[in-house]
């Protein structure tokens, strides 16, 4: 188990991993199709994307939360 202080980083790790997996899979398919070696190409693209996505999520998530806070109505 992780301490509760790790929740934001763990959330960012999981979210960025899943999103980069999905997007890199679609992008790899669009670029080369289901060719021999597709899984290896996808894995390489995914790892590269995840290395970028994780730190970006950690930086952007607080900004997105703040933007959402400005766009939703406050409870009385």
Buried (B, 14 or more C-beta within 10 A) or exposed (E): EEEEEEEBBEEBBEBBBEBBBEBBBEBBBEEEEEEEEBEEBBBEBBEEBBEEBBEEBBEEBEEEEEEEEEEEEEEE
